[in-house]
Amino acid sequence: MTPAFAGAYAPLTVTGLQVGGAQLDITLAADGAVNVTAPEGLTVVPA
């Protein structure tokens, strides 16, 4: 199964997303991987 965002839009990176006062950077890769960069002290837990 190919992720819907694959192709011309992958990898797609969203930077500076505000979540609860913290800024996150999120990258969606062509293979479906989701990488989240969070500030120190903030834990990202995959669902």
C-alpha positions as CSV (number, residue, x, y, z in Angstrom):
1,M,0.0,0.0,0.0
2,T,1.4,3.4,-1.0
3,P,0.8,6.3,1.5
4,A,-1.5,8.9,0.2
5,F,1.1,11.7,0.5
6,A,3.7,9.7,-1.5
7,G,4.9,11.0,-4.9
8,A,5.5,14.7,-5.6
9,Y,4.7,15.7,-2.0
10,A,7.0,13.3,-0.2
11,P,8.9,13.9,2.0
12,L,6.5,16.5,3.4
13,T,7.8,18.5,6.4
14,V,5.8,20.7,8.7
15,T,8.0,22.9,10.9
16,G,7.0,25.1,13.8
17,L,3.7,23.3,14.6
18,Q,2.5,24.7,17.9
19,V,1.2,22.1,20.3
20,G,0.5,23.0,23.9
21,G,3.1,25.8,23.8
22,A,5.8,23.6,22.3
23,Q,7.0,23.7,18.7
24,L,7.2,20.4,16.7
25,D,8.7,19.5,13.4
26,I,7.0,16.6,11.6
27,T,8.2,14.8,8.5
28,L,6.1,12.4,6.5
29,A,8.4,10.1,4.4
30,A,7.5,8.4,1.1
31,D,7.5,5.0,2.8
32,G,4.9,6.1,5.3
33,A,7.2,6.8,8.2
34,V,6.4,9.7,10.4
35,N,9.3,11.5,12.1
36,V,8.7,14.0,14.9
37,T,11.3,16.3,16.3
38,A,10.3,17.7,19.6
39,P,12.0,20.0,22.1
40,E,14.0,18.5,24.9
41,G,11.7,17.4,27.8
42,L,8.7,16.6,25.5
43,T,8.1,13.0,24.8
44,V,6.4,11.8,21.6
45,V,4.6,8.5,21.9
46,P,3.5,6.7,18.8
47,A,-0.1,5.6,18.7
